[in-house]
Amino acid sequence: MPDIRRQLLAAFDLEHREHLQAIRQAIAAGGEADTREIFRRAHSLKGAARAVDLPAVEEQAHALESLCAELMDGQRTLDADTVTTLEGLLDGVEDAAGAAYAPPAPKPAAAATAAPASDEAVEYVRIDVEAVSGLSRAMQTLSGDVLDHGAIDEDLRRLAADARKLERRWRDARGAAARTREVEQGLKDLSRALNELSVRRVRAGWALDQGLSDLRGRVEEISQAPAETVFGGFATMVRDIAREAGVPVDVRVTGLDARADRRVLQALKDPVMHLLRNAVSHGREAPEARAAAGKPERLTVVMAVSAASGRLRIDIADDGPGPDLARLEAAAVDKGLMPPRPEGAPAPTPEELLAHAFAPGVSTAQGVDKLAGRGMGLSVVAEAVRKLRGELRLTAGRPWGARVALSTPLSAARQSLLFVDIQGRQAALPSLGVRRLLRLDATALETVEGHPAARIAIDGDDVIVPMVPLSALLTGVAAEVPVHAGAVSAVLLSHGRRHVALAVDALCDVRSALVEDLDADDLDSDLIAGAVQLDDQAPALALDPDALVRRWLRDQRQLAAGGLGFAEEAEDADETTRTILVVDDSITTRTLEKSILEAQGYRVLLAVDGLDALNLLRSGQAMIDLVVADIEMPRMDGFSLLQAVKADAALAATPVILMTSRADAADVRRGLDLGAEAYITKQKFDQRELLAAIGQLL
């Protein structure tokens, strides 16, 4: 039986760190902080500490919750004194948790004190572009060598097996005794040498893989530069332009630490500069008009730069009046881009009209000045983006303003792609968007909350990562995790702190290739970035890693239903086994309650919040006999879930037990008034009380 205490502490370790980080981020937001979310986090932290029996942590978390309750109720404000108190309580929680189960850190030796990094001189060198290209080609060659190691290892294993067979056959031949012993010894030596060679090859392959990873990082450092090197002075430029035009303006530029190919950044310098000038030109409006619309006195222009999944994205927005669709339609008609609209005919959609904004000569400006008016600027921007194989889109802001989204590959050269096999067809992923390649023993996979998962070391932490077939994401249909020769091949992707392993039939190759646009109505454009032409084969789809992770987060319940080729434990349950749905946003509490209920013979399903639970109840995937729900949860809390269940004729008969750390009489009365069959407080949680309540209801 697994050590449930160890599992609970491991779950709490991850959970309490997440809550502390979220609260600190909320505090940093100052006046815009969501005090209810801060309270919910503190409340969940206290409940999780109680669940794993850490009274010192619970005491600190209780004090934190009390202060957060005063914030939420308006008794206190998030002033400097309150922030200082909050930070002290957060440190107290962290110290108490660390003392509870973490070994003390060794004291650093006094002589080992290093000089601060800021004292070190920074040296700059000029690097020829061709040298960088040559280094990139060398990296691709090395990548191919690494992939060849797998085939060599397989040959070595086969030779070792053949030698062992020959050894056994010679022993059975029973020839001349001396000759037999001599050859037998030679075969043993051969077998031993081959085994040793195989081990050495594995070690050498690992070292080569590490070297490749280091080389890839160094190539990226050389060939890429932070956006600040090109766009760093743009905020000042916009202020100067606006001052000359008499437009009061606030400029916000973020993400200048994002890195991209220097040639891409240079190619975008003038286009981005024009888009910013355009934002000032078309965003300016009379002070009385801004006041009447409830806008701040100054025009706000925002430029946000980001880099992910092999693409550079630049968003430029303003809070001006927004695109003048009537003028844009008139300009498009005047340039012959669309026919005049007959009287009474429906107006074109905003998307149709805004697409013409990038055509040569189209302008909605009322006159020509230093900022705009000739209608050529946006067409030049569009042409520059097309040359970089990028995308450009203009949309109207809500409730006002305009936004331009510009996206291009991070590199002006061919992209490095990982090719994988999915049910007999190849697909490609940008290698920069892939966290790690995995080949796992199928027997090492686990089932966590009903879904396949793998335990993987990420950034020094042991993380449980969901395993989902890539084919399921592309088709939207649940599938089994593909297993070949007892192993699972997968690609580890990350999106912030969320990770998913996408299982494929095989990891095929890593090489540089050109990703071309793909226009096909029958394909999911949200997941597909383009196509790669293969030699004498059909094109391979190029996939967007970030979009794949977002799709998994959206559809994880239905996409993970395929399992590993074995039936879910729930399917083997006896028909008389009662099913209980546990709803709690704390993984620590879910793990504890699940272990208690399963020990009593109940089948347990899990949901992370009220909305997740309601979807499961209404889906009909399982016959649920009773619901045990927490109250404080994101998206939909326990009270709202209870109200929705009792208002649904098909679910109203399902008993609901509310469990919470809040023992307030008003909360108890509210829960019972809404139809809860029982209300149990976690403050003095006794599993016998929970089991007794369930026994009476079932």
Buried (B, 14 or more C-beta within 10 A) or exposed (E): EEEBEEBBBBBBBBBBEBBBEBBEEBBEEEEEBEBEBBBBBBBBBBBBBBBBEBEBBBBBBBBBBEBBBBBBEEEBEBEEEBBEBBEEBBEBBBEBBBEBBEEEEEEEEEEEEEEEEEEEEEEEEEEEEEEBEEBBEEBBEBBEEBBEBEEBBEEBBEBBEEBBEBBEEBBEEEEEEEEBEEBBEEBEEBBEEBBEBBEEBEEEBEEBBEEBEEBBEEBBEBBBBBBBEBBEEBBEBBBEBBEEBEBEBBBEBEBBEBBBBBBBBEBBEEBBBBBBBBBBBBBBBEEEEBEEEEBEEBBBBBBBBBBBBBBBBBBBBBBBBBBBBEBBBBBBBEBEBBEEEEEEEEEBEBEEBBBBBBBBBBBBBEEEEEBBBEBBBBBBBBEBBBEBBBBBBBBBBEEBBBBBBBBBBBBBBBBBBBBBBBEEBBBBBBBBBBBBBBEBEBEEBEBBBBBBBBEBEBEEEEBBBBBBBBBBBBBEEBBBBBBEEEBBBBBBBBBEEEBBBBBBBBBBBBBBBBBEEBEEEEEBEEBBBBBBEBEEEEBBBBBBBBBBBBBBEEBBBBBBBBBBEEEEEBEEBEEEEBBBBBBBBBBBBBBBBBBBBEEBEBBBBBBBBBBBBBEBBEEEBBEBBBBBBBBBBBEBBBBBBBBBBBEEEEBEEBBBBBBBBBEEEEBBEBBEEBBBBBBBBBBEBEBEEBBEBBEEBE
